[in-house]
């Protein structure tokens, strides 16, 4: 999957790419994941879109 930017927030991924917010929240809370991070004291999750794309392929139903 191609993303517009290298790093995007949950809201940007939802609005621009149509990925459901609930799915992104689940991906951010998977134990051992490396694609989502939160700045100290912040509320937003920031996703590395390259790593998110690989993780989405890993969890895709085939």
PQR file with spaces between the fields and no chain letter, atoms N, CA, C, O and H, PARSE charges and radii, in Angstrom:
ATOM       1  N    UNK     1       0.838   -1.176    0.000 -0.4000 1.5000
ATOM       2  CA   UNK     1       0.000    0.000    0.000 -0.0000 2.0000
ATOM       3  C    UNK     1       0.883    1.238    0.000  0.5500 1.7000
ATOM       4  O    UNK     1       1.886    1.290    0.712 -0.5500 1.4000
ATOM       5  N    UNK     2       0.518    2.219   -0.783 -0.4000 1.5000
ATOM       6  CA   UNK     2       1.271    3.459   -0.870 -0.0000 2.0000
ATOM       7  C    UNK     2       0.634    4.522    0.022  0.5500 1.7000
ATOM       8  O    UNK     2      -0.585    4.693    0.024 -0.5500 1.4000
ATOM       9  H    UNK     2      -0.296    2.177   -1.362  0.4000 1.0000
ATOM      10  N    UNK     3       1.466    5.228    0.776 -0.4000 1.5000
ATOM      11  CA   UNK     3       1.000    6.283    1.667 -0.0000 2.0000
ATOM      12  C    UNK     3       1.563    7.617    1.194  0.5500 1.7000
ATOM      13  O    UNK     3       2.647    7.656    0.613 -0.5500 1.4000
ATOM      14  H    UNK     3       2.456    5.089    0.775  0.4000 1.0000
ATOM      15  N    UNK     4       0.835    8.723    1.438 -0.4000 1.5000
ATOM      16  CA   UNK     4       1.301   10.039    0.987 -0.0000 2.0000
ATOM      17  C    UNK     4       2.571   10.539    1.675  0.5500 1.7000
ATOM      18  O    UNK     4       3.375   11.234    1.053 -0.5500 1.4000
ATOM      19  H    UNK     4      -0.046    8.691    1.910  0.4000 1.0000
ATOM      20  N    UNK     5       2.764   10.192    2.958 -0.4000 1.5000
ATOM      21  CA   UNK     5       3.916   10.672    3.712 -0.0000 2.0000
ATOM      22  C    UNK     5       4.567    9.535    4.488  0.5500 1.7000
ATOM      23  O    UNK     5       3.966    8.476    4.671 -0.5500 1.4000
ATOM      24  H    UNK     5       2.111    9.627    3.463  0.4000 1.0000
ATOM      25  N    UNK     6       5.784    9.754    4.939 -0.4000 1.5000
ATOM      26  CA   UNK     6       6.547    8.745    5.684 -0.0000 2.0000
ATOM      27  C    UNK     6       5.989    8.553    7.091  0.5500 1.7000
ATOM      28  O    UNK     6       5.929    7.424    7.579 -0.5500 1.4000
ATOM      29  H    UNK     6       6.272   10.615    4.790  0.4000 1.0000
ATOM      30  N    UNK     7       5.582    9.627    7.745 -0.4000 1.5000
ATOM      31  CA   UNK     7       5.029    9.565    9.100 -0.0000 2.0000
ATOM      32  C    UNK     7       3.669   10.264    9.087  0.5500 1.7000
ATOM      33  O    UNK     7       3.540   11.394    8.615 -0.5500 1.4000
ATOM      34  H    UNK     7       5.631   10.543    7.348  0.4000 1.0000
ATOM      35  N    UNK     8       2.655    9.567    9.617 -0.4000 1.5000
ATOM      36  CA   UNK     8       1.302   10.117    9.629 -0.0000 2.0000
ATOM      37  C    UNK     8       0.635    9.799   10.964  0.5500 1.7000
ATOM      38  O    UNK     8       0.984    8.822   11.627 -0.5500 1.4000
ATOM      39  H    UNK     8       2.760    8.649   10.000  0.4000 1.0000
ATOM      40  N    UNK     9      -0.334   10.641   11.353 -0.4000 1.5000
ATOM      41  CA   UNK     9      -1.092   10.398   12.575 -0.0000 2.0000
ATOM      42  C    UNK     9      -2.286    9.506   12.260  0.5500 1.7000
ATOM      43  O    UNK     9      -2.581    9.218   11.100 -0.5500 1.4000
ATOM      44  H    UNK     9      -0.617   11.435   10.815  0.4000 1.0000
ATOM      45  N    UNK    10      -2.964    9.077   13.319 -0.4000 1.5000
ATOM      46  CA   UNK    10      -4.147    8.231   13.165 -0.0000 2.0000
ATOM      47  C    UNK    10      -5.208    8.954   12.343  0.5500 1.7000
ATOM      48  O    UNK    10      -5.805    8.366   11.442 -0.5500 1.4000
ATOM      49  H    UNK    10      -2.724    9.310   14.261  0.4000 1.0000
ATOM      50  N    UNK    11      -5.442   10.219   12.650 -0.4000 1.5000
ATOM      51  CA   UNK    11      -6.465   11.008   11.956 -0.0000 2.0000
ATOM      52  C    UNK    11      -6.135   11.148   10.468  0.5500 1.7000
ATOM      53  O    UNK    11      -7.021   11.017    9.623 -0.5500 1.4000
ATOM      54  H    UNK    11      -4.957   10.697   13.382  0.4000 1.0000
ATOM      55  N    UNK    12      -4.879   11.411   10.148 -0.4000 1.5000
ATOM      56  CA   UNK    12      -4.475   11.556    8.746 -0.0000 2.0000
ATOM      57  C    UNK    12      -4.658   10.250    7.981  0.5500 1.7000
ATOM      58  O    UNK    12      -5.136   10.254    6.847 -0.5500 1.4000
ATOM      59  H    UNK    12      -4.159   11.518   10.834  0.4000 1.0000
ATOM      60  N    UNK    13      -4.281    9.134    8.596 -0.4000 1.5000
ATOM      61  CA   UNK    13      -4.447    7.840    7.936 -0.0000 2.0000
ATOM      62  C    UNK    13      -5.921    7.532    7.704  0.5500 1.7000
ATOM      63  O    UNK    13      -6.287    6.969    6.673 -0.5500 1.4000
ATOM      64  H    UNK    13      -3.893    9.130    9.518  0.4000 1.0000
ATOM      65  N    UNK    14      -6.768    7.902    8.667 -0.4000 1.5000
ATOM      66  CA   UNK    14      -8.211    7.672    8.541 -0.0000 2.0000
ATOM      67  C    UNK    14      -8.807    8.531    7.424  0.5500 1.7000
ATOM      68  O    UNK    14      -9.549    8.027    6.581 -0.5500 1.4000
ATOM      69  H    UNK    14      -6.471    8.359    9.505  0.4000 1.0000
ATOM      70  N    UNK    15      -8.486    9.812    7.417 -0.4000 1.5000
ATOM      71  CA   UNK    15      -9.083   10.733    6.456 -0.0000 2.0000
ATOM      72  C    UNK    15      -8.529   10.568    5.044  0.5500 1.7000
ATOM      73  O    UNK    15      -9.291   10.604    4.078 -0.5500 1.4000
ATOM      74  H    UNK    15      -7.883   10.222    8.102  0.4000 1.0000
ATOM      75  N    UNK    16      -7.224   10.388    4.910 -0.4000 1.5000
ATOM      76  CA   UNK    16      -6.599   10.360    3.587 -0.0000 2.0000
ATOM      77  C    UNK    16      -6.547    8.967    2.965  0.5500 1.7000
ATOM      78  O    UNK    16      -6.617    8.831    1.744 -0.5500 1.4000
ATOM      79  H    UNK    16      -6.605   10.359    5.695  0.4000 1.0000
ATOM      80  N    UNK    17      -6.425    7.932    3.795 -0.4000 1.5000
ATOM      81  CA   UNK    17      -6.257    6.583    3.264 -0.0000 2.0000
ATOM      82  C    UNK    17      -7.460    5.683    3.516  0.5500 1.7000
ATOM      83  O    UNK    17      -7.560    4.606    2.929 -0.5500 1.4000
ATOM      84  H    UNK    17      -6.369    8.042    4.787  0.4000 1.0000
ATOM      85  N    UNK    18      -8.375    6.113    4.386 -0.4000 1.5000
ATOM      86  CA   UNK    18      -9.574    5.335    4.644 -0.0000 2.0000
ATOM      87  C    UNK    18      -9.371    4.125    5.536  0.5500 1.7000
ATOM      88  O    UNK    18     -10.188    3.204    5.527 -0.5500 1.4000
ATOM      89  H    UNK    18      -8.294    6.988    4.863  0.4000 1.0000
ATOM      90  N    UNK    19      -8.294    4.116    6.302 -0.4000 1.5000
ATOM      91  CA   UNK    19      -8.049    3.002    7.226 -0.0000 2.0000
ATOM      92  C    UNK    19      -8.868    3.273    8.487  0.5500 1.7000
ATOM      93  O    UNK    19      -8.775    4.366    9.046 -0.5500 1.4000
ATOM      94  H    UNK    19      -7.631    4.864    6.309  0.4000 1.0000
ATOM      95  N    UNK    20      -9.660    2.317    8.948 -0.4000 1.5000
ATOM      96  CA   UNK    20     -10.508    2.542   10.132 -0.0000 2.0000
ATOM      97  C    UNK    20      -9.694    2.880   11.386  0.5500 1.7000
ATOM      98  O    UNK    20      -8.626    2.314   11.623 -0.5500 1.4000
ATOM      99  H    UNK    20      -9.736    1.429    8.494  0.4000 1.0000
ATOM     100  N    UNK    21     -10.225    3.815   12.182 -0.4000 1.5000
ATOM     101  CA   UNK    21      -9.545    4.230   13.410 -0.0000 2.0000
ATOM     102  C    UNK    21      -9.379    3.075   14.383  0.5500 1.7000
ATOM     103  O    UNK    21      -8.347    2.959   15.043 -0.5500 1.4000
ATOM     104  H    UNK    21     -11.092    4.274   11.990  0.4000 1.0000
ATOM     105  N    UNK    22     -10.396    2.217   14.475 -0.4000 1.5000
ATOM     106  CA   UNK    22     -10.317    1.093   15.409 -0.0000 2.0000
ATOM     107  C    UNK    22      -9.172    0.149   15.035  0.5500 1.7000
ATOM     108  O    UNK    22      -8.483   -0.370   15.913 -0.5500 1.4000
ATOM     109  H    UNK    22     -11.235    2.311   13.938  0.4000 1.0000
ATOM     110  N    UNK    23      -8.971   -0.072   13.746 -0.4000 1.5000
ATOM     111  CA   UNK    23      -7.870   -0.923   13.277 -0.0000 2.0000
ATOM     112  C    UNK    23      -6.524   -0.303   13.634  0.5500 1.7000
ATOM     113  O    UNK    23      -5.609   -1.003   14.068 -0.5500 1.4000
ATOM     114  H    UNK    23      -9.531    0.349   13.032  0.4000 1.0000
ATOM     115  N    UNK    24      -6.404    1.008   13.452 -0.4000 1.5000
ATOM     116  CA   UNK    24      -5.144    1.685   13.769 -0.0000 2.0000
ATOM     117  C    UNK    24      -4.860    1.643   15.263  0.5500 1.7000
ATOM     118  O    UNK    24      -3.709    1.474   15.666 -0.5500 1.4000
ATOM     119  H    UNK    24      -7.148    1.576   13.100  0.4000 1.0000
ATOM     120  N    UNK    25      -5.895    1.794   16.096 -0.4000 1.5000
ATOM     121  CA   UNK    25      -5.708    1.703   17.541 -0.0000 2.0000
ATOM     122  C    UNK    25      -5.242    0.302   17.934  0.5500 1.7000
ATOM     123  O    UNK    25      -4.373    0.148   18.792 -0.5500 1.4000
ATOM     124  H    UNK    25      -6.830    1.931   15.768  0.4000 1.0000
ATOM     125  N    UNK    26      -5.825   -0.714   17.300 -0.4000 1.5000
ATOM     126  CA   UNK    26      -5.412   -2.087   17.588 -0.0000 2.0000
ATOM     127  C    UNK    26      -3.959   -2.313   17.188  0.5500 1.7000
ATOM     128  O    UNK    26      -3.198   -2.936   17.928 -0.5500 1.4000
ATOM     129  H    UNK    26      -6.531   -0.589   16.603  0.4000 1.0000
ATOM     130  N    UNK    27      -3.577   -1.808   16.021 -0.4000 1.5000
ATOM     131  CA   UNK    27      -2.200   -1.982   15.551 -0.0000 2.0000
ATOM     132  C    UNK    27      -1.220   -1.259   16.477  0.5500 1.7000
ATOM     133  O    UNK    27      -0.106   -1.740   16.688 -0.5500 1.4000
ATOM     134  H    UNK    27      -4.196   -1.302   15.420  0.4000 1.0000
ATOM     135  N    UNK    28      -1.615   -0.120   17.028 -0.4000 1.5000
ATOM     136  CA   UNK    28      -0.739    0.644   17.916 -0.0000 2.0000
ATOM     137  C    UNK    28      -0.531   -0.057   19.251  0.5500 1.7000
ATOM     138  O    UNK    28       0.488    0.157   19.908 -0.5500 1.4000
ATOM     139  H    UNK    28      -2.519    0.271   16.856  0.4000 1.0000
ATOM     140  N    UNK    29      -1.490   -0.897   19.663 -0.4000 1.5000
ATOM     141  CA   UNK    29      -1.401   -1.553   20.961 -0.0000 2.0000
ATOM     142  C    UNK    29      -0.957   -3.016   20.884  0.5500 1.7000
ATOM     143  O    UNK    29      -0.962   -3.708   21.902 -0.5500 1.4000
ATOM     144  H    UNK    29      -2.317   -1.071   19.129  0.4000 1.0000
ATOM     145  N    UNK    30      -0.578   -3.496   19.707 -0.4000 1.5000
ATOM     146  CA   UNK    30      -0.061   -4.858   19.590 -0.0000 2.0000
ATOM     147  C    UNK    30       1.285   -4.920   20.305  0.5500 1.7000
ATOM     148  O    UNK    30       2.141   -4.057   20.112 -0.5500 1.4000
ATOM     149  H    UNK    30      -0.574   -2.933   18.880  0.4000 1.0000
ATOM     150  N    UNK    31       1.460   -5.933   21.120 -0.4000 1.5000
ATOM     151  CA   UNK    31       2.692   -6.075   21.878 -0.0000 2.0000
ATOM     152  C    UNK    31       3.870   -6.324   20.938  0.5500 1.7000
ATOM     153  O    UNK    31       3.819   -7.209   20.085 -0.5500 1.4000
ATOM     154  H    UNK    31       0.765   -6.635   21.276  0.4000 1.0000
ATOM     155  N    UNK    32       4.926   -5.536   21.104 -0.4000 1.5000
ATOM     156  CA   UNK    32       6.127   -5.700   20.303 -0.0000 2.0000
ATOM     157  C    UNK    32       6.111   -4.990   18.961  0.5500 1.7000
ATOM     158  O    UNK    32       7.056   -5.136   18.186 -0.5500 1.4000
ATOM     159  H    UNK    32       4.968   -4.817   21.798  0.4000 1.0000
ATOM     160  N    UNK    33       5.073   -4.229   18.664 -0.4000 1.5000
ATOM     161  CA   UNK    33       5.009   -3.532   17.374 -0.0000 2.0000
ATOM     162  C    UNK    33       6.035   -2.404   17.326  0.5500 1.7000
ATOM     163  O    UNK    33       6.433   -1.872   18.363 -0.5500 1.4000
ATOM     164  H    UNK    33       4.305   -4.111   19.294  0.4000 1.0000
ATOM     165  N    UNK    34       6.456   -2.048   16.129 -0.4000 1.5000
ATOM     166  CA   UNK    34       7.466   -1.012   15.958 -0.0000 2.0000
ATOM     167  C    UNK    34       7.012    0.110   15.022  0.5500 1.7000
ATOM     168  O    UNK    34       7.808    0.982   14.674 -0.5500 1.4000
ATOM     169  H    UNK    34       6.133   -2.480   15.287  0.4000 1.0000
ATOM     170  N    UNK    35       5.734    0.098   14.612 -0.4000 1.5000
ATOM     171  CA   UNK    35       5.288    1.075   13.625 -0.0000 2.0000
ATOM     172  C    UNK    35       4.646    2.315   14.237  0.5500 1.7000
ATOM     173  O    UNK    35       4.608    3.359   13.585 -0.5500 1.4000
ATOM     174  H    UNK    35       5.087   -0.610   14.895  0.4000 1.0000
ATOM     175  N    UNK    36       4.140    2.236   15.466 -0.4000 1.5000
ATOM     176  CA   UNK    36       3.460    3.366   16.089 -0.0000 2.0000
ATOM     177  C    UNK    36       4.225    3.845   17.312  0.5500 1.7000
ATOM     178  O    UNK    36       4.759    3.045   18.081 -0.5500 1.4000
ATOM     179  H    UNK    36       4.171    1.388   15.995  0.4000 1.0000
ATOM     180  N    UNK    37       4.272    5.163   17.482 -0.4000 1.5000
ATOM     181  CA   UNK    37       4.893    5.713   18.668 -0.0000 2.0000
ATOM     182  C    UNK    37       4.116    6.935   19.114  0.5500 1.7000
ATOM     183  O    UNK    37       3.395    7.559   18.336 -0.5500 1.4000
ATOM     184  H    UNK    37       3.838    5.813   16.857  0.4000 1.0000
ATOM     185  N    UNK    38       4.277    7.255   20.367 -0.4000 1.5000
ATOM     186  CA   UNK    38       3.603    8.393   20.964 -0.0000 2.0000
ATOM     187  C    UNK    38       4.672    9.240   21.633  0.5500 1.7000
ATOM     188  O    UNK    38       5.510    8.719   22.369 -0.5500 1.4000
ATOM     189  H    UNK    38       4.863    6.748   20.999  0.4000 1.0000
ATOM     190  N    UNK    39       4.647   10.549   21.383 -0.4000 1.5000
ATOM     191  CA   UNK    39       5.614   11.428   22.030 -0.0000 2.0000
ATOM     192  C    UNK    39       5.315   11.494   23.529  0.5500 1.7000
ATOM     193  O    UNK    39       4.153   11.390   23.923 -0.5500 1.4000
ATOM     194  H    UNK    39       3.967   10.973   20.785  0.4000 1.0000
ATOM     195  N    UNK    40       6.321   11.662   24.358 -0.4000 1.5000
ATOM     196  CA   UNK    40       6.094   11.731   25.806 -0.0000 2.0000
ATOM     197  C    UNK    40       5.107   12.856   26.152  0.5500 1.7000
ATOM     198  O    UNK    40       5.299   14.009   25.766 -0.5500 1.4000
ATOM     199  H    UNK    40       7.265   11.747   24.038  0.4000 1.0000
ATOM     200  N    UNK    41       4.068   12.501   26.874 -0.4000 1.5000
ATOM     201  CA   UNK    41       3.060   13.472   27.269 -0.0000 2.0000
ATOM     202  C    UNK    41       2.052   13.807   26.189  0.5500 1.7000
ATOM     203  O    UNK    41       1.167   14.634   26.408 -0.5500 1.4000
ATOM     204  H    UNK    41       3.912   11.564   27.188  0.4000 1.0000
ATOM     205  N    UNK    42       2.169   13.179   25.024 -0.4000 1.5000
ATOM     206  CA   UNK    42       1.275   13.477   23.911 -0.0000 2.0000
ATOM     207  C    UNK    42       0.094   12.542   23.853  0.5500 1.7000
ATOM     208  O    UNK    42       0.055   11.529   24.551 -0.5500 1.4000
ATOM     209  H    UNK    42       2.888   12.507   24.846  0.4000 1.0000
ATOM     210  N    UNK    43      -0.878   12.885   23.015 -0.4000 1.5000
ATOM     211  CA   UNK    43      -2.069   12.066   22.846 -0.0000 2.0000
ATOM     212  C    UNK    43      -2.077   11.316   21.521  0.5500 1.7000
ATOM     213  O    UNK    43      -2.663   10.237   21.423 -0.5500 1.4000
ATOM     214  H    UNK    43      -0.847   13.708   22.448  0.4000 1.0000
ATOM     215  N    UNK    44      -1.436   11.873   20.509 -0.4000 1.5000
ATOM     216  CA   UNK    44      -1.499   11.308   19.161 -0.0000 2.0000
ATOM     217  C    UNK    44      -0.505   10.165   18.986  0.5500 1.7000
ATOM     218  O    UNK    44       0.600   10.176   19.530 -0.5500 1.4000
ATOM     219  H    UNK    44      -0.961   12.749   20.589  0.4000 1.0000
ATOM     220  N    UNK    45      -0.942    9.179   18.204 -0.4000 1.5000
ATOM     221  CA   UNK    45      -0.026    8.133   17.759 -0.0000 2.0000
ATOM     222  C    UNK    45       0.523    8.555   16.406  0.5500 1.7000
ATOM     223  O    UNK    45      -0.222    9.025   15.546 -0.5500 1.4000
ATOM     224  H    UNK    45      -1.839    9.171   17.763  0.4000 1.0000
ATOM     225  N    UNK    46       1.812    8.390   16.221 -0.4000 1.5000
ATOM     226  CA   UNK    46       2.465    8.660   14.952 -0.0000 2.0000
ATOM     227  C    UNK    46       2.892    7.327   14.366  0.5500 1.7000
ATOM     228  O    UNK    46       3.557    6.534   15.034 -0.5500 1.4000
ATOM     229  H    UNK    46       2.417    8.009   16.920  0.4000 1.0000
ATOM     230  N    UNK    47       2.512    7.077   13.115 -0.4000 1.5000
ATOM     231  CA   UNK    47       2.800    5.808   12.464 -0.0000 2.0000
ATOM     232  C    UNK    47       3.877    5.994   11.407  0.5500 1.7000
ATOM     233  O    UNK    47       3.799    6.905   10.583 -0.5500 1.4000
ATOM     234  H    UNK    47       1.972    7.721   12.573  0.4000 1.0000
ATOM     235  N    UNK    48       4.887    5.123   11.435 -0.4000 1.5000
ATOM     236  CA   UNK    48       5.862    5.020   10.359 -0.0000 2.0000
ATOM     237  C    UNK    48       5.156    4.209    9.276  0.5500 1.7000
ATOM     238  O    UNK    48       4.915    3.017    9.463 -0.5500 1.4000
ATOM     239  H    UNK    48       4.950    4.383   12.105  0.4000 1.0000
ATOM     240  N    UNK    49       4.828    4.824    8.169 -0.4000 1.5000
ATOM     241  CA   UNK    49       3.959    4.192    7.178 -0.0000 2.0000
ATOM     242  C    UNK    49       4.602    2.995    6.484  0.5500 1.7000
ATOM     243  O    UNK    49       3.894    2.079    6.065 -0.5500 1.4000
ATOM     244  H    UNK    49       5.025    5.792    8.017  0.4000 1.0000
ATOM     245  N    UNK    50       5.929    2.984    6.354 -0.4000 1.5000
ATOM     246  CA   UNK    50       6.594    1.818    5.752 -0.0000 2.0000
ATOM     247  C    UNK    50       6.400    0.588    6.638  0.5500 1.7000
ATOM     248  O    UNK    50       6.041   -0.489    6.161 -0.5500 1.4000
ATOM     249  H    UNK    50       6.504    3.728    6.695  0.4000 1.0000
ATOM     250  N    UNK    51       6.642    0.769    7.925 -0.4000 1.5000
ATOM     251  CA   UNK    51       6.491   -0.336    8.871 -0.0000 2.0000
ATOM     252  C    UNK    51       5.026   -0.719    9.035  0.5500 1.7000
ATOM     253  O    UNK    51       4.709   -1.898    9.195 -0.5500 1.4000
ATOM     254  H    UNK    51       6.934    1.644    8.312  0.4000 1.0000
ATOM     255  N    UNK    52       4.132    0.264    8.997 -0.4000 1.5000
ATOM     256  CA   UNK    52       2.694   -0.020    9.108 -0.0000 2.0000
ATOM     257  C    UNK    52       2.235   -0.861    7.924  0.5500 1.7000
ATOM     258  O    UNK    52       1.461   -1.801    8.104 -0.5500 1.4000
ATOM     259  H    UNK    52       4.390    1.221    8.867  0.4000 1.0000
ATOM     260  N    UNK    53       2.692   -0.544    6.728 -0.4000 1.5000
ATOM     261  CA   UNK    53       2.321   -1.313    5.545 -0.0000 2.0000
ATOM     262  C    UNK    53       2.761   -2.762    5.649  0.5500 1.7000
ATOM     263  O    UNK    53       2.013   -3.669    5.284 -0.5500 1.4000
ATOM     264  H    UNK    53       3.321    0.220    6.581  0.4000 1.0000
ATOM     265  N    UNK    54       3.973   -2.985    6.147 -0.4000 1.5000
ATOM     266  CA   UNK    54       4.464   -4.354    6.328 -0.0000 2.0000
ATOM     267  C    UNK    54       3.659   -5.095    7.390  0.5500 1.7000
ATOM     268  O    UNK    54       3.358   -6.279    7.237 -0.5500 1.4000
ATOM     269  H    UNK    54       4.581   -2.248    6.443  0.4000 1.0000
ATOM     270  N    UNK    55       3.310   -4.389    8.471 -0.4000 1.5000
ATOM     271  CA   UNK    55       2.535   -5.023    9.542 -0.0000 2.0000
ATOM     272  C    UNK    55       1.117   -5.336    9.063  0.5500 1.7000
ATOM     273  O    UNK    55       0.552   -6.362    9.442 -0.5500 1.4000
ATOM     274  H    UNK    55       3.554   -3.427    8.595  0.4000 1.0000
ATOM     275  N    UNK    56       0.545   -4.474    8.245 -0.4000 1.5000
ATOM     276  CA   UNK    56      -0.800   -4.722    7.710 -0.0000 2.0000
ATOM     277  C    UNK    56      -0.787   -5.947    6.800  0.5500 1.7000
ATOM     278  O    UNK    56      -1.730   -6.739    6.828 -0.5500 1.4000
ATOM     279  H    UNK    56       1.004   -3.640    7.937  0.4000 1.0000
ATOM     280  N    UNK    57       0.253   -6.118    6.000 -0.4000 1.5000
ATOM     281  CA   UNK    57       0.372   -7.302    5.143 -0.0000 2.0000
ATOM     282  C    UNK    57       0.479   -8.570    5.976  0.5500 1.7000
ATOM     283  O    UNK    57      -0.067   -9.612    5.613 -0.5500 1.4000
ATOM     284  H    UNK    57       1.019   -5.475    5.977  0.4000 1.0000
ATOM     285  N    UNK    58       1.186   -8.472    7.094 -0.4000 1.5000
ATOM     286  CA   UNK    58       1.374   -9.621    7.976 -0.0000 2.0000
ATOM     287  C    UNK    58       0.047  -10.085    8.574  0.5500 1.7000
ATOM     288  O    UNK    58      -0.178  -11.284    8.735 -0.5500 1.4000
ATOM     289  H    UNK    58       1.629   -7.626    7.389  0.4000 1.0000
ATOM     290  N    UNK    59      -0.833   -9.135    8.903 -0.4000 1.5000
ATOM     291  CA   UNK    59      -2.110   -9.456    9.525 -0.0000 2.0000
ATOM     292  C    UNK    59      -3.262   -9.573    8.526  0.5500 1.7000
ATOM     293  O    UNK    59      -4.404   -9.790    8.929 -0.5500 1.4000
ATOM     294  H    UNK    59      -0.650   -8.160    8.773  0.4000 1.0000
ATOM     295  N    UNK    60      -2.981   -9.434    7.244 -0.4000 1.5000
ATOM     296  CA   UNK    60      -4.041   -9.506    6.223 -0.0000 2.0000
ATOM     297  C    UNK    60      -4.627  -10.912    6.149  0.5500 1.7000
ATOM     298  O    UNK    60      -3.910  -11.906    6.263 -0.5500 1.4000
ATOM     299  H    UNK    60      -2.053   -9.258    6.916  0.4000 1.0000
ATOM     300  N    UNK    61      -5.927  -10.976    5.958 -0.4000 1.5000
ATOM     301  CA   UNK    61      -6.614  -12.260    5.799 -0.0000 2.0000
ATOM     302  C    UNK    61      -6.534  -12.645    4.340  0.5500 1.7000
ATOM     303  O    UNK    61      -6.897  -11.866    3.459 -0.5500 1.4000
ATOM     304  H    UNK    61      -6.509  -10.169    5.865  0.4000 1.0000
ATOM     305  N    UNK    62      -6.059  -13.842    4.092 -0.4000 1.5000
ATOM     306  CA   UNK    62      -5.904  -14.260    2.694 -0.0000 2.0000
ATOM     307  C    UNK    62      -6.753  -15.429    2.410  0.5500 1.7000
ATOM     308  O    UNK    62      -6.761  -15.928    1.285 -0.5500 1.4000
ATOM     309  H    UNK    62      -5.763  -14.474    4.808  0.4000 1.0000
